[in-house]
Amino acid sequence: MRPRERFLTALKRGVPDRVPVWELIIDEPVLSSVLHERPAKTFEEKLERYCELIEFLDMDGVTWPEDQILKQCPEGFVDEWGIIWKPNVSGILYPVKGPLENLDSISEKLRNYSPPDPDAPHRLISLEKIIDRFKDERAIVFLGHEAFEFSHYLVGGMDNLFKLYYFKPDQALQLAEMVSEYKLRVIEKAIKLGADAVVCGDDYADDKGPFVPPKQFDNFILPYIRKAVNIVHRLGSFYIKHTDGKLDFMLDRMINVGIDALHPIEPAAGMNIGHIKRLYGDRICLVGNIDCRRLLTEGMPDEVIEVVKETIAKAAINGGYILSSSNSIHPGVKPENFIAMVNAVKQYGKYPIDNALIEEYSKRDYYKILYPKLF
């Protein structure tokens, strides 16, 4: 199979010729280290370096978000939403301030606030370049969002957003509708441009559990997942739900609104991929679970290979599994471990999966050793 067909077959819960491999994000310095190149300094150079790495490792899917114009400001950078971003020591930008964070005047601020133009000519230029390069060869996944993440960026953090949920629910819904309308418009354009699938990256939990109780999740988050799923399906594409953390009650709800796949099934949050496969493997494709908190950062390549074999034995039976890290290939990941992960999939993930491998490795539990308090 060609990489695109392999990826989409697994996404449809079918059995491809081997387990596909894909990543949500691949950051510097891993990006350039794998290629033995100097770090990319410009956005254009990073885009080209990313494409080169996908080809060099022969990965099955590519991922890219929309383009945002960033301008320098005293605190770092400000984007088109008015959100201020500050780089960490690795150069990755994190939101530090939002234009709507004064909740005392949130009603007035919402009345006077205008989101960016989703139809701006520059919005999907980079995605278009990736589509031109990889169309029909590799699966093209557009990285979008629903309403939650950019809502808390705009109001200056989750604490402020949760205050809206409890004390000003009408304004919280108004904010969510505004963000969702923009994000769905961009998702629609990306699919029509040629994206094969959409991954929505709003995180709703950490390793302790969901950020909000069921009632708030049902009122302020789930309806916007449903909207995103519906528009993606209406356009004939696939919806991958990304959320870190221990999902508890959220998982059933998200599956019931029709997500096609779940990523990243984080072992550091106690997410057991074998258990999830048994419960939901006939309803969704599973994506991820190779630990990037400790295994890919502190382990050795031989350990990575062993965990890949174990994960394949537990998650890849009867198809419906795409292997990736448990979040992303972030700057702390050892390049040699990333390479070992990708190569191990190609060696041990061929269908039909070797019965001896299944018999031996399905009984192992590496994450119980790595995270003994969680498993």
Steps between C-alpha positions, in 0.01 A plus 500: 500500500599859450526705821174690451298184437664333801412791731141536381438125516602497865297814567195316366581215744613278217811285467776655285823327398670631815434733792527862380723750680416869542570791732291797609801732531875460445693782664852632481764389586387145416382614158845607387702252709350201319609653169841606637428859405540827685182612680241666279489873572209619288144376463561416134811303587315306770220413256753371246693312769179337620416380150852366455476304826165346404656378176825389667319285760225402253220584744141437397340832591584869524342761728486876468295781663366823355731796450486785751673834461715570807640841585765572758393681815671574835375173655590284198260471207138593441280308255196601297268423793688742725640208703854558627744210470836461670772251394635253754865391517443268202345777291146358515236769542249487785206739558555735795232766462161534329312806374181407692649413838326778697187305591334799671441650156471178301157580357619831357826347380316225315270754334798698374731213414547371145681170434745468210376441147484122440499567126817714502716413196797393714304267728583167335802580284729256683240224492460555127877453454486174694204380295683582177798298622325196648152477345399139426829375647468566874199569719465873561362587843396855582556611859198701614305572818148507634406768755670419832867573445476836327227607741738469794780662299276800439398547864848450639494140616283211611428649843328796339309279256374281784384812684295584192354150496379535859418870536435630146385202293333712232827679429686168506268365231527820297878467510485133401266569209731770367809280518318198359360691205848614403666162553234306309529736207876440482451124535248506216744687275784260589295194404385656175862587427596134531553396863418132552426531871474755779652471847353739755749576774300637794618338826232433763695306764835443664646194670271549799180504295260736319527875557123537538215286640250330269241780508745767383647263242153429361401867493813677380725248324318198359262698273798647316665161458170385348493799263854431386436129450184571301660745260804276447276202424271705278804586288601135477805524722613342828512649849785416739445620856817605679490554873766424755428363843285253688166527323260316733137591416602701192598202290153347466352840422751580226460159339122536508513825300688317226875558519690274262820472701651584839850642552737477692384250771756623749660232723632766740132567579421134556339445159527127428487443125426127530198574717379775264545268202281236663229752589496724193710342224189419296389865506813716466853484370763530775799730444810542714607363842882493455601694811672830428521617860764249616553221247588709194687757709692284749492148360728320258412392143480134604236591760305697242498202266371273776217742582408531132472121478285490814273777375455332163411173675231675705359761261557389142305172497235511223624841385371836612827620653743778400824516697630831631641654814279573799487869405764625260867483413589793724848648555578260787463186286827330410531493120634144510191389692268661247682322218488171691123540548435560130725217384356255751149553362620406155673187627242367745173658386446300181163326460420236588669581830731216603316265734809438710541875551137532606525206737814630671455878498129528572578361847764764572435830675792739464300801615423326829876514562536856371191633679432253783250724678277524192475141376 
